[in-house]
């Protein structure tokens, strides 16, 4: 295994770790907001009220959190590609 392989694998591992750390927090918060939104919807349907289907602050926050988590996932995928290249490149 050459130096190029080692560098590609190292870049990939660091990228996957950084992507995971960037995606974990927003994804957990997104899941909590989604669960809270579903709970509110269940309560309002039980109560018999009509729920406003407009844009709320929570829906905007969920979009932002989903976008942040997607960015971290893309970093993890790029890291995986670097690791694969590190194993495939014969240098």
N, CA, C and O atoms as a GROMACS GRO file, in nm:
protein
  364
    1UNK      N    1   0.086  -0.117   0.000
    1UNK     CA    2   0.000   0.000   0.000
    1UNK      C    3   0.090   0.123   0.000
    1UNK      O    4   0.176   0.140   0.086
    2UNK      N    5   0.067   0.206  -0.099
    2UNK     CA    6   0.150   0.324  -0.115
    2UNK      C    7   0.100   0.443  -0.035
    2UNK      O    8  -0.003   0.437   0.032
    3UNK      N    9   0.176   0.549  -0.044
    3UNK     CA   10   0.143   0.671   0.028
    3UNK      C   11   0.013   0.732  -0.025
    3UNK      O   12  -0.064   0.790   0.050
    4UNK      N   13  -0.010   0.720  -0.156
    4UNK     CA   14  -0.132   0.775  -0.216
    4UNK      C   15  -0.254   0.702  -0.160
    4UNK      O   16  -0.356   0.765  -0.128
    5UNK      N   17  -0.245   0.570  -0.149
    5UNK     CA   18  -0.355   0.493  -0.093
    5UNK      C   19  -0.383   0.535   0.051
    5UNK      O   20  -0.498   0.555   0.090
    6UNK      N   21  -0.277   0.547   0.129
    6UNK     CA   22  -0.294   0.585   0.269
    6UNK      C   23  -0.358   0.723   0.282
    6UNK      O   24  -0.446   0.744   0.365
    7UNK      N   25  -0.313   0.818   0.199
    7UNK     CA   26  -0.368   0.954   0.205
    7UNK      C   27  -0.516   0.954   0.166
    7UNK      O   28  -0.596   1.020   0.231
    8UNK      N   29  -0.552   0.880   0.062
    8UNK     CA   30  -0.693   0.874   0.020
    8UNK      C   31  -0.780   0.813   0.129
    8UNK      O   32  -0.890   0.861   0.157
    9UNK      N   33  -0.731   0.706   0.190
    9UNK     CA   34  -0.808   0.641   0.297
    9UNK      C   35  -0.821   0.735   0.417
    9UNK      O   36  -0.928   0.746   0.477
   10UNK      N   37  -0.712   0.802   0.453
   10UNK     CA   38  -0.716   0.895   0.566
   10UNK      C   39  -0.813   1.010   0.540
   10UNK      O   40  -0.890   1.047   0.628
   11UNK      N   41  -0.809   1.066   0.419
   11UNK     CA   42  -0.903   1.174   0.384
   11UNK      C   43  -1.046   1.122   0.391
   11UNK      O   44  -1.135   1.192   0.440
   12UNK      N   45  -1.068   1.001   0.344
   12UNK     CA   46  -1.202   0.943   0.348
   12UNK      C   47  -1.253   0.922   0.489
   12UNK      O   48  -1.369   0.953   0.518
   13UNK      N   49  -1.169   0.870   0.576
   13UNK     CA   50  -1.211   0.845   0.714
   13UNK      C   51  -1.240   0.976   0.786
   13UNK      O   52  -1.338   0.988   0.858
   14UNK      N   53  -1.153   1.075   0.765
   14UNK     CA   54  -1.175   1.206   0.828
   14UNK      C   55  -1.304   1.269   0.775
   14UNK      O   56  -1.381   1.328   0.851
   15UNK      N   57  -1.326   1.258   0.645
   15UNK     CA   58  -1.447   1.314   0.585
   15UNK      C   59  -1.573   1.245   0.637
   15UNK      O   60  -1.673   1.311   0.664
   16UNK      N   61  -1.568   1.113   0.651
   16UNK     CA   62  -1.685   1.042   0.705
   16UNK      C   63  -1.711   1.081   0.849
   16UNK      O   64  -1.827   1.100   0.888
   17UNK      N   65  -1.606   1.093   0.929
   17UNK     CA   66  -1.625   1.132   1.069
   17UNK      C   67  -1.679   1.274   1.080
   17UNK      O   68  -1.769   1.300   1.160
   18UNK      N   69  -1.625   1.365   1.001
   18UNK     CA   70  -1.673   1.503   1.004
   18UNK      C   71  -1.817   1.512   0.954
   18UNK      O   72  -1.898   1.584   1.013
   19UNK      N   73  -1.850   1.439   0.848
   19UNK     CA   74  -1.986   1.439   0.797
   19UNK      C   75  -2.085   1.383   0.898
   19UNK      O   76  -2.196   1.435   0.912
   20UNK      N   77  -2.044   1.278   0.968
   20UNK     CA   78  -2.130   1.220   1.069
   20UNK      C   79  -2.154   1.319   1.182
   20UNK      O   80  -2.267   1.334   1.230
   21UNK      N   81  -2.048   1.386   1.225
   21UNK     CA   82  -2.066   1.483   1.334
   21UNK      C   83  -2.152   1.602   1.290
   21UNK      O   84  -2.224   1.659   1.372
   22UNK      N   85  -2.146   1.639   1.162
   22UNK     CA   86  -2.228   1.748   1.112
   22UNK      C   87  -2.373   1.708   1.092
   22UNK      O   88  -2.462   1.792   1.102
   23UNK      N   89  -2.399   1.581   1.063
   23UNK     CA   90  -2.535   1.536   1.033
   23UNK      C   91  -2.611   1.488   1.156
   23UNK      O   92  -2.734   1.496   1.159
   24UNK      N   93  -2.541   1.440   1.257
   24UNK     CA   94  -2.606   1.377   1.372
   24UNK      C   95  -2.698   1.473   1.448
   24UNK      O   96  -2.814   1.439   1.472
   25UNK      N   97  -2.650   1.590   1.484
   25UNK     CA   98  -2.730   1.684   1.562
   25UNK      C   99  -2.855   1.732   1.490
   25UNK      O  100  -2.965   1.722   1.545
   26UNK      N  101  -2.842   1.784   1.366
   26UNK     CA  102  -2.961   1.828   1.295
   26UNK      C  103  -3.061   1.715   1.270
   26UNK      O  104  -3.182   1.737   1.273
   27UNK      N  105  -3.012   1.594   1.244
   27UNK     CA  106  -3.103   1.482   1.218
   27UNK      C  107  -3.182   1.447   1.344
   27UNK      O  108  -3.302   1.420   1.336
   28UNK      N  109  -3.117   1.448   1.459
   28UNK     CA  110  -3.188   1.419   1.584
   28UNK      C  111  -3.292   1.526   1.613
   28UNK      O  112  -3.404   1.495   1.654
   29UNK      N  113  -3.257   1.651   1.593
   29UNK     CA  114  -3.352   1.760   1.617
   29UNK      C  115  -3.468   1.755   1.517
   29UNK      O  116  -3.582   1.783   1.553
   30UNK      N  117  -3.438   1.718   1.391
   30UNK     CA  118  -3.542   1.704   1.290
   30UNK      C  119  -3.641   1.595   1.330
   30UNK      O  120  -3.762   1.613   1.319
   31UNK      N  121  -3.589   1.482   1.376
   31UNK     CA  122  -3.677   1.373   1.417
   31UNK      C  123  -3.764   1.414   1.535
   31UNK      O  124  -3.882   1.378   1.542
   32UNK      N  125  -3.707   1.491   1.629
   32UNK     CA  126  -3.785   1.537   1.744
   32UNK      C  127  -3.896   1.632   1.700
   32UNK      O  128  -4.009   1.623   1.748
   33UNK      N  129  -3.864   1.724   1.609
   33UNK     CA  130  -3.967   1.816   1.559
   33UNK      C  131  -4.075   1.743   1.481
   33UNK      O  132  -4.192   1.776   1.491
   34UNK      N  133  -4.036   1.644   1.403
   34UNK     CA  134  -4.133   1.567   1.326
   34UNK      C  135  -4.226   1.490   1.420
   34UNK      O  136  -4.346   1.482   1.396
   35UNK      N  137  -4.170   1.433   1.525
   35UNK     CA  138  -4.252   1.362   1.623
   35UNK      C  139  -4.347   1.457   1.695
   35UNK      O  140  -4.463   1.423   1.719
   36UNK      N  141  -4.298   1.574   1.729
   36UNK     CA  142  -4.381   1.673   1.796
   36UNK      C  143  -4.494   1.721   1.704
   36UNK      O  144  -4.607   1.740   1.749
   37UNK      N  145  -4.463   1.741   1.577
   37UNK     CA  146  -4.564   1.782   1.480
   37UNK      C  147  -4.672   1.675   1.463
   37UNK      O  148  -4.790   1.706   1.454
   38UNK      N  149  -4.630   1.548   1.460
   38UNK     CA  150  -4.726   1.439   1.449
   38UNK      C  151  -4.813   1.432   1.574
   38UNK      O  152  -4.933   1.404   1.565
   39UNK      N  153  -4.755   1.458   1.690
   39UNK     CA  154  -4.831   1.456   1.815
   39UNK      C  155  -4.935   1.568   1.815
   39UNK      O  156  -5.048   1.547   1.858
   40UNK      N  157  -4.898   1.685   1.768
   40UNK     CA  158  -4.992   1.797   1.760
   40UNK      C  159  -5.106   1.763   1.664
   40UNK      O  160  -5.222   1.792   1.692
   41UNK      N  161  -5.072   1.702   1.551
   41UNK     CA  162  -5.175   1.665   1.454
   41UNK      C  163  -5.272   1.563   1.514
   41UNK      O  164  -5.393   1.574   1.493
   42UNK      N  165  -5.221   1.465   1.589
   42UNK     CA  166  -5.309   1.367   1.655
   42UNK      C  167  -5.399   1.435   1.757
   42UNK      O  168  -5.518   1.404   1.765
   43UNK      N  169  -5.344   1.525   1.833
   43UNK     CA  170  -5.423   1.595   1.935
   43UNK      C  171  -5.533   1.678   1.870
   43UNK      O  172  -5.648   1.676   1.915
   44UNK      N  173  -5.499   1.750   1.765
   44UNK     CA  174  -5.600   1.835   1.702
   44UNK      C  175  -5.707   1.753   1.632
   44UNK      O  176  -5.823   1.795   1.627
   45UNK      N  177  -5.671   1.636   1.578
   45UNK     CA  178  -5.774   1.552   1.517
   45UNK      C  179  -5.864   1.491   1.625
   45UNK      O  180  -5.983   1.474   1.603
   46UNK      N  181  -5.807   1.460   1.741
   46UNK     CA  182  -5.886   1.408   1.852
   46UNK      C  183  -5.979   1.517   1.905
   46UNK      O  184  -6.094   1.490   1.938
   47UNK      N  185  -5.928   1.639   1.912
   47UNK     CA  186  -6.006   1.750   1.963
   47UNK      C  187  -6.114   1.793   1.865
   47UNK      O  188  -6.214   1.854   1.904
   48UNK      N  189  -6.094   1.762   1.739
   48UNK     CA  190  -6.194   1.797   1.640
   48UNK      C  191  -6.169   1.930   1.572
   48UNK      O  192  -6.254   1.978   1.497
   49UNK      N  193  -6.055   1.989   1.598
   49UNK     CA  194  -6.023   2.117   1.537
   49UNK      C  195  -5.965   2.100   1.398
   49UNK      O  196  -5.915   1.994   1.362
   50UNK      N  197  -5.974   2.206   1.322
   50UNK     CA  198  -5.915   2.206   1.189
   50UNK      C  199  -5.774   2.262   1.201
   50UNK      O  200  -5.754   2.369   1.257
   51UNK      N  201  -5.679   2.189   1.147
   51UNK     CA  202  -5.540   2.232   1.156
   51UNK      C  203  -5.505   2.320   1.038
   51UNK      O  204  -5.536   2.287   0.923
   52UNK      N  205  -5.440   2.431   1.067
   52UNK     CA  206  -5.394   2.521   0.962
   52UNK      C  207  -5.282   2.452   0.885
   52UNK      O  208  -5.185   2.406   0.946
   53UNK      N  209  -5.294   2.446   0.755
   53UNK     CA  210  -5.195   2.375   0.674
   53UNK      C  211  -5.089   2.470   0.618
   53UNK      O  212  -5.014   2.431   0.528
   54UNK      N  213  -5.083   2.590   0.668
   54UNK     CA  214  -4.985   2.687   0.619
   54UNK      C  215  -4.846   2.659   0.672
   54UNK      O  216  -4.824   2.567   0.751
   55UNK      N  217  -4.753   2.741   0.629
   55UNK     CA  218  -4.614   2.728   0.672
   55UNK      C  219  -4.601   2.777   0.816
   55UNK      O  220  -4.646   2.885   0.851
   56UNK      N  221  -4.538   2.694   0.897
   56UNK     CA  222  -4.515   2.730   1.036
   56UNK      C  223  -4.365   2.743   1.060
   56UNK      O  224  -4.284   2.705   0.975
   57UNK      N  225  -4.329   2.797   1.173
   57UNK     CA  226  -4.188   2.807   1.210
   57UNK      C  227  -4.124   2.670   1.222
   57UNK      O  228  -4.008   2.652   1.187
   58UNK      N  229  -4.201   2.574   1.272
   58UNK     CA  230  -4.148   2.438   1.287
   58UNK      C  231  -4.122   2.373   1.151
   58UNK      O  232  -4.023   2.302   1.135
   59UNK      N  233  -4.210   2.398   1.054
   59UNK     CA  234  -4.188   2.338   0.922
   59UNK      C  235  -4.066   2.400   0.853
   59UNK      O  236  -3.993   2.331   0.782
   60UNK      N  237  -4.044   2.530   0.874
   60UNK     CA  238  -3.926   2.595   0.819
   60UNK      C  239  -3.800   2.539   0.887
   60UNK      O  240  -3.700   2.512   0.821
   61UNK      N  241  -3.807   2.523   1.018
   61UNK     CA  242  -3.693   2.467   1.092
   61UNK      C  243  -3.664   2.324   1.047
   61UNK      O  244  -3.548   2.285   1.036
   62UNK      N  245  -3.770   2.246   1.022
   62UNK     CA  246  -3.749   2.108   0.976
   62UNK      C  247  -3.682   2.107   0.839
   62UNK      O  248  -3.597   2.022   0.813
   63UNK      N  249  -3.718   2.200   0.751
   63UNK     CA  250  -3.652   2.208   0.620
   63UNK      C  251  -3.504   2.243   0.634
   63UNK      O  252  -3.419   2.184   0.567
   64UNK      N  253  -3.474   2.337   0.722
   64UNK     CA  254  -3.334   2.376   0.744
   64UNK      C  255  -3.255   2.260   0.803
   64UNK      O  256  -3.143   2.232   0.760
   65UNK      N  257  -3.312   2.193   0.902
   65UNK     CA  258  -3.243   2.080   0.965
   65UNK      C  259  -3.223   1.966   0.867
   65UNK      O  260  -3.118   1.901   0.867
   66UNK      N  261  -3.323   1.940   0.785
   66UNK     CA  262  -3.310   1.834   0.685
   66UNK      C  263  -3.199   1.867   0.585
   66UNK      O  264  -3.123   1.779   0.546
   67UNK      N  265  -3.189   1.994   0.545
   67UNK     CA  266  -3.083   2.036   0.454
   67UNK      C  267  -2.945   2.021   0.518
   67UNK      O  268  -2.851   1.978   0.451
   68UNK      N  269  -2.933   2.057   0.645
   68UNK     CA  270  -2.806   2.041   0.714
   68UNK      C  271  -2.767   1.895   0.728
   68UNK      O  272  -2.650   1.860   0.709
   69UNK      N  273  -2.863   1.810   0.760
   69UNK     CA  274  -2.835   1.667   0.771
   69UNK      C  275  -2.796   1.609   0.636
   69UNK      O  276  -2.709   1.523   0.628
   70UNK      N  277  -2.860   1.656   0.530
   70UNK     CA  278  -2.826   1.608   0.395
   70UNK      C  279  -2.683   1.647   0.360
   70UNK      O  280  -2.612   1.568   0.298
   71UNK      N  281  -2.641   1.766   0.398
   71UNK     CA  282  -2.503   1.809   0.372
   71UNK      C  283  -2.402   1.719   0.443
   71UNK      O  284  -2.300   1.684   0.385
   72UNK      N  285  -2.432   1.682   0.567
   72UNK     CA  286  -2.344   1.589   0.639
   72UNK      C  287  -2.342   1.452   0.575
   72UNK      O  288  -2.238   1.387   0.571
   73UNK      N  289  -2.457   1.407   0.526
   73UNK     CA  290  -2.464   1.276   0.460
   73UNK      C  291  -2.384   1.277   0.331
   73UNK      O  292  -2.322   1.177   0.295
   74UNK      N  293  -2.386   1.389   0.260
   74UNK     CA  294  -2.306   1.399   0.137
   74UNK      C  295  -2.158   1.393   0.169
   74UNK      O  296  -2.081   1.331   0.096
   75UNK      N  297  -2.117   1.458   0.279
   75UNK     CA  298  -1.977   1.449   0.322
   75UNK      C  299  -1.939   1.305   0.356
   75UNK      O  300  -1.830   1.260   0.322
   76UNK      N  301  -2.029   1.233   0.422
   76UNK     CA  302  -2.000   1.093   0.454
   76UNK      C  303  -1.989   1.010   0.327
   76UNK      O  304  -1.901   0.924   0.318
   77UNK      N  305  -2.074   1.034   0.231
   77UNK     CA  306  -2.069   0.959   0.105
   77UNK      C  307  -1.939   0.990   0.030
   77UNK      O  308  -1.878   0.900  -0.028
   78UNK      N  309  -1.898   1.116   0.030
   78UNK     CA  310  -1.772   1.152  -0.035
   78UNK      C  311  -1.654   1.084   0.034
   78UNK      O  312  -1.561   1.038  -0.031
   79UNK      N  313  -1.660   1.077   0.166
   79UNK     CA  314  -1.556   1.006   0.240
   79UNK      C  315  -1.552   0.859   0.205
   79UNK      O  316  -1.444   0.802   0.193
   80UNK      N  317  -1.666   0.798   0.188
   80UNK     CA  318  -1.673   0.658   0.149
   80UNK      C  319  -1.610   0.637   0.012
   80UNK      O  320  -1.540   0.538  -0.011
   81UNK      N  321  -1.636   0.731  -0.080
   81UNK     CA  322  -1.577   0.722  -0.213
   81UNK      C  323  -1.424   0.734  -0.205
   81UNK      O  324  -1.353   0.662  -0.275
   82UNK      N  325  -1.374   0.823  -0.121
   82UNK     CA  326  -1.230   0.836  -0.103
   82UNK      C  327  -1.168   0.708  -0.048
   82UNK      O  328  -1.061   0.666  -0.092
   83UNK      N  329  -1.236   0.645   0.047
   83UNK     CA  330  -1.185   0.519   0.101
   83UNK      C  331  -1.182   0.412  -0.007
   83UNK      O  332  -1.085   0.338  -0.019
   84UNK      N  333  -1.289   0.404  -0.085
   84UNK     CA  334  -1.290   0.307  -0.195
   84UNK      C  335  -1.178   0.334  -0.295
   84UNK      O  336  -1.110   0.242  -0.340
   85UNK      N  337  -1.159   0.461  -0.330
   85UNK     CA  338  -1.050   0.495  -0.420
   85UNK      C  339  -0.914   0.459  -0.361
   85UNK      O  340  -0.822   0.418  -0.432
   86UNK      N  341  -0.902   0.475  -0.230
   86UNK     CA  342  -0.777   0.439  -0.163
   86UNK      C  343  -0.746   0.292  -0.176
   86UNK      O  344  -0.629   0.254  -0.185
   87UNK      N  345  -0.848   0.209  -0.177
   87UNK     CA  346  -0.826   0.065  -0.193
   87UNK      C  347  -0.812   0.023  -0.338
   87UNK      O  348  -0.748  -0.078  -0.368
   88UNK      N  349  -0.871   0.101  -0.430
   88UNK     CA  350  -0.868   0.063  -0.570
   88UNK      C  351  -0.749   0.115  -0.648
   88UNK      O  352  -0.705   0.053  -0.745
   89UNK      N  353  -0.696   0.230  -0.605
   89UNK     CA  354  -0.584   0.291  -0.678
   89UNK      C  355  -0.458   0.210  -0.651
   89UNK      O  356  -0.425   0.180  -0.536
   90UNK      N  357  -0.388   0.175  -0.757
   90UNK     CA  358  -0.262   0.102  -0.745
   90UNK      C  359  -0.147   0.199  -0.772
   90UNK      O  360  -0.100   0.211  -0.885
   91UNK      N  361  -0.104   0.265  -0.668
   91UNK     CA  362   0.006   0.361  -0.686
   91UNK      C  363   0.124   0.323  -0.599
   91UNK      O  364   0.226   0.391  -0.600
   0.00000   0.00000   0.00000
